Amino acid sequence: MTTRNDFHRDTKSEDRVGLGVIGCGNITEFRHLPAIVSEVPELDLKALCNRSEHNLHHLGNRYRVAHDDRYTDYHELLDRDDIHAILIAASPAANFEIVLEAAKARKHVFVEKPMAETAEQARMMVESVERAGVKFQVGFNKRYYYAYRKAFELIRDGDIGVPTGVSARFWFPPSRRAIPPRKQVVSQNGIHVLDLVQFFIGPACEVFAREQVEKDRVTISATLAFQSGAVGSVLLSSCASWSYPNERLDVVGSNGCCLSAENGRRVALFVDDKPSLHFEETISAHWLTGHKEAGFALQLQAFAHSIQTGNSTEVGLQDGLRSIMLAEAMEHSLETHRPSAVPRE
């Protein structure tokens, strides 16, 4: 996993990864572009693409992208030899076609979550990318929050023995975008948690979900079973705001130890018959804070490093597919009011 100290290494201009950005919405304007131009020297912003000329020129002017490097047709961007990789921040519906075309053009791909609208699309994307032999990373920025990186290290190093259970919550306000309320809770925001619990515990194999709906606000509670034999629970809700601690993830282990990660910045390791250990990032990892603390710069640097070194990406194809399969199984459970199996990859 990328560390904070990696940001300060020198990068020669000839080693930089030429990057084209497709999609000029809020996440691009306020997160990706600031990180690219100021915090990730390994990336060299070459071009922007967006269907809306207003948004395209607004961001082009703001980030000093030349007029000749602004496109409304992403195919023109893919034709450029000086662009080695693309960042896609369009929509799950648009991702499918763009990723297939990018892989065909032999461009490395970073795509915002979720990587596709359906697991079927995601599987086709997996086949296309693997056939092309290009790098592919999914934008699960929460994996790069300090607390979740530290929690993963503690689990990996055996500090809690074998993980036997997980409990996770994520609360947030309703989206202003035209997305069905349930889809927002499960696939737009909640998918972060569906990724994190599988990051820590491994693939899920079954989910049983229930929901409470009040107008445009939805709360979903789900129990999970994992291929490893571990069990878990998830609480997702749009009955909240961004203005208070809204995330918590607890993992219990086989050796009598457990850990708690709170709001992305603080981890407590509870050891049987010993004082608890506390690890904390003093700069908050709340959504409204810096690009590095909120994971955006770290994940983009990790993507660039995978291209430069030839190593695998840290959040790859199977991670993106696994999260969508769990999201689909959760929605199926909500429709049928029964447990739903999560397909194996």
N, C-alpha and C positions, 0 to 999 in steps of 0.2 A: 504494500500500500504506500502511496506517495506520502512523504513527510513534509512538514512545514519548511524544513531547511532546504529542500530541493528548489525552492523558489529563487534562491539567490545565486545559483550557479550561472556562469556566463554561457551564452549561446552565440556561436558564430553565425553570421547572416546566411552563409551557404548551408548551414545545418537546419535552418528553420523550415517548418512545414507550411507550405502555401495553403491557405484555407479560404474556402468560399462558404458564405453563410446564406442559407435558403430559409426565408421566413423572417419578417421584420416586425413581430409583435412585441408585447411588453416584456416577455422573458428574454428576448434578444436585446431589446433596448436597455433594460435596466440590470441585466445579469450577464449574459454571454459576452456582449461587445465590450463592456467595461473591463471584464476579466481578460479578454483576449488582448486588448490594446495596452493594458497597464500592468497586468500581473502574470502573464504567461508569455515570456519572451521566446519560447520555443515555437510559437505560432505566428505566422505572418499573414495578416488579413489582406486578401487580394481582391475580393469582390463581394457584393451583396445582391440578393435576388428576392423579389417580392412581387406578387400580382398587383398590389396597390401601389401606384406610382407615388401617391402622397406619402405613405409610410417609407417607401424606398428612398425617396429624396430627403425626407426628414432625417433619417438615420445616416444616409450618405453624407449629408452636410455636417451633421453633428460629429461624425467620426472620420471626416475628411477622406472619404472614399471618392476617387475621381469619377466623373460622370460616365466615362467609358467603361468603368468597372461596376456599373449598376445595370441590373437585368430584370426584366419582367418574365422572361422565359428561362427556366433553370437549365435547359438543354445547352444554351449558349455558354453558361458557366461551366458545365461539364466538359465542353469541348476544349477548354484551355489547358495547355500543357504545364503551366506554372502553378496550377491548382492541384495539389496532391490529395487533399482531403476536403470533405464538406461537413458542415454542421447543419442539420435539419431541425428547425424549430417551427414547423408548419402546423400540422394537425395529424392525429392518428389516421384519419382517412386519406390524407395526402402522402403520408410517409411511405406507404406501400409502393406506389408507382415510382416515387423519387429514389428510394433505396434500390429498387431493381435496376433503374437506369444508371444510377451511380456505380453500382457493382459492375455493370456491363462496361462502363467507361473506366474501370479499374481505379476508382477513387475510394480512399478510405472514408469510413462513415461514422460520424457521431450523430445520434438521433435522440431527441427528447423523448421522455417516457410519455405514455406507453408507446412502444415501437410500432404497434399496428392496432387496428380496430378489433381484429379477431385472431385467435390462435392459428387458424388456417392460413391467414395472411402472414403471420409471423413465421410459420414453418416454411413457407415459400421464400421468405426473405432469408432465412437461415440457409436454405439450399443455394440461393443465388449468390450470397456473400461467400460461402464456403467454396463454391465453384470458381469464383473470381479470385480467391486467395487474398482478399483485402482485409484490413482491420475494421472492426465494428465495435462500437461502444454505445451503451444505452445511458441516457442522462439521469441516473438515479443519484442526484447530488447529496441526498441524505447519507449515503454510505460514507461520505467524506467528512461528515460532522465529526468533531473530535471524539465525542462520547461513543459513537458507534464504531469508529475505528479502534478505540481503546477496548471496548467490550469485545469486539471480534478477536483482538489479540489475546485477551484473557481467556476466552473460550478456546481459541486455537492452541494456546500453551498449556491447556489442561488445568487451569486454576479452579474450575468448578467440576472437574471430572467430566463425565459425559452429560451433555444437556438433556434433561428429561422433560422440561416444560417451559413454555414461554407465555407471557401475557403482555399485550401491547395495546396502546391507545393513541389515537390521533384525532384531535378536534380542530375545526376550522369553520369559517363563515361560508355561506352559499356563494357559488360562483356567479359573476355578472355575465358570464358567457352563456350562449344558448345551448346548454347541455342539460339533458334530463337529470333531475336531482339525484336519483339513485346512481346514474352513471358517473356523476361528479364525485360522489362519495367513494364509490368502489374503484373506478378506473382513472379518474383525473388526480385526485389527492390520495385516497386510501391505498392506491397501488404502491406508494412508497413503503407503507407498512407491510404489505404483502410481499414486497421484495426483501425487506429487512428481516422478517421472521425466518424466511427461507435462507437468507445469507448466514444467519446464526445457527439454524437448526438443520437445514437441508430441505429437500423437496417435500411439500405437503402431498398427502394422498387422499384426504377427504375433508370436506367442510360442511358444516350445518349452520345456516345463517337465519336470523330473524331481523325484522325491521319495524321501526315506528316512524310514521310520516306525519308531519304537521306542516301543511301548505308546501313550501319549497324547501323545508328543512327535514333531513333524514338522519336517523340514528340506526346503525346496524351493529348487531352483536353476533359474533360467529365463534364456534368452537372448531378447532383444527386437529387433525391427526397427521403425523409425518411418517415418511417411509422409514425413518430410523426407529420408530416406536414412541417417540416423544409426543406430547399432547400440548395444546395451547388454546388461547383465546385472543380475540381481537375486538376492540370497540372503536368504531369509526362514526363520526358525527359532524354534520354541518350546522349544529346548534351551538355555535361558538364564535370566537373572534380570534384575530392574530395577536391581541394585546395582552395575553397572559400565557404562562407555561402550558403548552397544549400537547406535549408528547411525553410518553413514558414507556419504557420497555424493560421488563423483568425476565430474567432467565434463571431457573433453578437447575442445580447439577446433582450428579449421583454421589458426590463425596460430602454432602451436607453443606456445601457452599452455594451462594447465589449472588447475582449481581443485578444492579438497577442502573439504567441509563435514563437521565432526565433531561428533556428538552434539548438533546443534542450536545450538551456541553459538560455534563457532570456524570461520573460513574462512581458507584459505591460497590465494593466487593466485600461481602459478608462471609467471614471465615469462622467455622465452628470453634467455639471456645477461645477466640482471639479477637482483638480489636478490629473493627472494620477498616478497610483501606479506601481512601477517597482520591479520585483523580478528577481534575477540573481544568477546563479551558476558561481562563478568566475573561476573555472577550466572548460575549454571548453568541451562540450559533443560531439565534432567532432569525427567522426569514428576513427581517428588515435590516439585518446587519451586513457586514462586508461580504464581498464576493468569495473571499478565501474562507472565512469562518462558516459561511453557508454552503461551502463545498463546490461552488461553481468553478473557481480557478483551479482548485486541486484536481477535479475530475478532468478538466481540459488539459492540464499538464500531464496527467497520467496517460491520456489519449495520445498526446504528442510523443511522449516517451516510448509508447508501444510501437509507433511508426518508426521512430529513429533507431530503436534497438532491435526491432523485429520480434519482440516479446509479445505474448498474448495480452489482450486488453483485460483490465481488471473487472469490468462489468460487461460481459459479452453477450453473445447471441442466446445462449441457453438461459442466462439470467433474465433477459427480456421476455423470452418465450414462457419461462416458468411463472413469471408474475402474471402474465395474461391468462394462462391456463387456470391459475387459482382464482383470478377475478371472474372468469367465465363460470367456473364451478360455483362460486359464491352467488352469482346472479341466478344461476339455474336452481340453486337451493332456495333462494328467495321466491322464485316463481312456483316451485313444486311443494314448498314447505316440508322438504325431506333432505336428508343428507345427500351430498353430491360428490361423486368421485372426481379426483383431479387426475387427468391422464398422465401417464409417464411420458417422458420426452422421447 
